[in-house]
Amino acid sequence: MKLLITGGAGFIGSNFIHYWLKKHAGDQIINLDSLTYAGHLESLKDVSHRHHYTFVKGDINNSELVDSLMSQVDIVVHFAAETHVDRSITDPMIFTRTNVIGTQTLLEAAKKYGTRFHHISTDEVFGALKLESKNKFNTKTRYQPNSPYSASKAASDHLVMSYHTTFGVPVTITNCSNNFGPYQDTEKFIPRTITNLLEGKNILIYGDGKYVRDWMHVEDHCRAIELVLLKGKVGASYTVGGMNKDVSNLEVSKKILKIMKLPESRIDYIKDRPGHDRRYAVSWKKINKELGWEPKEKFSKRLKQTIDWYRANEWWWKDMKVKSEDFYKTK
Ligand SMILES: NC(=O)c1ccc[n+]([C@@H]2O[C@H](COP(=O)([O-])OP(=O)(O)OC[C@H]3O[C@@H](n4cnc5c(N)ncnc54)[C@H](O)[C@@H]3O)[C@@H](O)[C@H]2O)c1
């Protein structure tokens, strides 16, 4: 098979390329990425020489380029997006351009060639659950996005489904909870926390820190995408989450401090993010029942591995960390 991966230089995209080439060594991958501040080719250093892998620097809004790449592939796995909620508050327009118009540009080309299209989306399209709630998001949950990021992802999900219903494009969607693991930009919560500590700085916690997320390791996510690509029902969406160990940002910080043998006095509380969603929790019953998927990666074990990874790979994050600190300073 020949796959077009969009946003393959980002966190989940680069993990997915590693995963796919390991499991499907005969397949060809084209990685289309415009290398925004969030795209890091260094994440693909160890696969870049392989003749099964091609990198194309380009924008998913470039319809001519997208058309020419689409004509060459069997499947698209669409990761490319603006992804940082904080940036969607300071600069929302780029989120619509990339996440909505960019997705539609890809869909137009997929319509022309009848290409199988898998869209990577987020549980944030469903809004927030109450802190004390025992509910979980599932594929029947009403869309109720709260940030410009989640609103743009919600719009893209609707476009993807509309291209299936109206034009018969063979699509699937996964709405996934918060991922963590190697190669995640230091602007995001877990890597920012770890690298702050590695640099001798304190951890920064928004508000009271009681923001609960359903963490899942990126490898579990890659396995879910693989299953949906190979066996998922065309026209379906699947919600994907972690091992039901949803923990607050404050608890995650304390776990990281404990693993790194540092005191809790290293936590600083800062002004809350506007419109901050209290709690996300995701049901993975449908993907389990239909495709047999379940999360396998234990949170604490993988968190320790992630800390070890950042400790051992300072070369990968040191420069980007300066940029993400600049962003937070100007906020
Ligand atoms: N990270 C998470 O926890 C999470 C959870 C659920 C869903 N998602 C979704 O998964 C996907 C990947 O997320 P991530 O965390 O890996 O993102 P990321 O920010 O790490 O990477 C995004 C990539 O997209 C590229 N890109 C951005 N705009 C582009 C454009 N116009 N044309 C081509 N490439 C462009 C960037 O250069 C970067 O390489 C996104 O669609 C996101 O909404 C992420």
PDBQT file of the ligand as one rigid body, heavy atoms in Angstrom, charges set to zero:
ROOT
HETATM    1  N1  LIG A 401      -1.705  15.471  20.804  1.00  0.00    +0.000 N 
HETATM    2  C1  LIG A 401      -2.855  15.000  21.294  1.00  0.00    +0.000 C 
HETATM    3  O1  LIG A 401      -2.959  14.690  22.477  1.00  0.00    +0.000 OA
HETATM    4  C2  LIG A 401      -4.042  14.804  20.375  1.00  0.00    +0.000 A 
HETATM    5  C3  LIG A 401      -5.192  14.204  20.906  1.00  0.00    +0.000 A 
HETATM    6  C4  LIG A 401      -6.281  13.986  20.046  1.00  0.00    +0.000 A 
HETATM    7  C5  LIG A 401      -6.193  14.346  18.714  1.00  0.00    +0.000 A 
HETATM    8  N2  LIG A 401      -5.082  14.948  18.234  1.00  0.00    +0.000 N 
HETATM    9  C6  LIG A 401      -5.028  15.285  16.800  1.00  0.00    +0.000 C 
HETATM   10  O2  LIG A 401      -3.970  14.537  16.244  1.00  0.00    +0.000 OA
HETATM   11  C7  LIG A 401      -3.362  15.248  15.162  1.00  0.00    +0.000 C 
HETATM   12  C8  LIG A 401      -1.870  15.360  15.398  1.00  0.00    +0.000 C 
HETATM   13  O3  LIG A 401      -1.644  16.019  16.655  1.00  0.00    +0.000 OA
HETATM   14  P1  LIG A 401      -0.164  16.284  17.177  1.00  0.00    +0.000 P 
HETATM   15  O4  LIG A 401      -0.243  16.462  18.630  1.00  0.00    +0.000 OA
HETATM   16  O5  LIG A 401       0.758  15.276  16.586  1.00  0.00    +0.000 OA
HETATM   17  O6  LIG A 401       0.132  17.710  16.487  1.00  0.00    +0.000 OA
HETATM   18  P2  LIG A 401       1.485  18.518  16.342  1.00  0.00    +0.000 P 
HETATM   19  O7  LIG A 401       1.144  19.941  16.600  1.00  0.00    +0.000 OA
HETATM   20  O8  LIG A 401       2.587  17.897  17.110  1.00  0.00    +0.000 OA
HETATM   21  O9  LIG A 401       1.853  18.341  14.785  1.00  0.00    +0.000 OA
HETATM   22  C9  LIG A 401       1.105  18.921  13.750  1.00  0.00    +0.000 C 
HETATM   23  C10 LIG A 401       1.889  18.769  12.458  1.00  0.00    +0.000 C 
HETATM   24  O10 LIG A 401       1.086  19.308  11.384  1.00  0.00    +0.000 OA
HETATM   25  C11 LIG A 401       1.931  20.109  10.558  1.00  0.00    +0.000 C 
HETATM   26  N3  LIG A 401       1.118  21.136   9.909  1.00  0.00    +0.000 N 
HETATM   27  C12 LIG A 401       0.447  22.170  10.513  1.00  0.00    +0.000 A 
HETATM   28  N4  LIG A 401      -0.178  22.913   9.590  1.00  0.00    +0.000 NA
HETATM   29  C13 LIG A 401       0.065  22.334   8.370  1.00  0.00    +0.000 A 
HETATM   30  C14 LIG A 401      -0.330  22.639   7.047  1.00  0.00    +0.000 A 
HETATM   31  N5  LIG A 401      -1.107  23.698   6.765  1.00  0.00    +0.000 N 
HETATM   32  N6  LIG A 401       0.085  21.829   6.039  1.00  0.00    +0.000 NA
HETATM   33  C15 LIG A 401       0.882  20.755   6.315  1.00  0.00    +0.000 A 
HETATM   34  N7  LIG A 401       1.296  20.421   7.555  1.00  0.00    +0.000 NA
HETATM   35  C16 LIG A 401       0.890  21.208   8.573  1.00  0.00    +0.000 A 
HETATM   36  C17 LIG A 401       2.965  20.702  11.515  1.00  0.00    +0.000 C 
HETATM   37  O11 LIG A 401       4.123  21.141  10.839  1.00  0.00    +0.000 OA
HETATM   38  C18 LIG A 401       3.214  19.519  12.458  1.00  0.00    +0.000 C 
HETATM   39  O12 LIG A 401       4.234  18.686  11.956  1.00  0.00    +0.000 OA
HETATM   40  C19 LIG A 401      -4.085  16.609  15.109  1.00  0.00    +0.000 C 
HETATM   41  O13 LIG A 401      -5.039  16.560  14.089  1.00  0.00    +0.000 OA
HETATM   42  C20 LIG A 401      -4.731  16.740  16.479  1.00  0.00    +0.000 C 
HETATM   43  O14 LIG A 401      -5.904  17.519  16.403  1.00  0.00    +0.000 OA
HETATM   44  C21 LIG A 401      -3.998  15.187  19.036  1.00  0.00    +0.000 A 
ENDROOT
TORSDOF 0
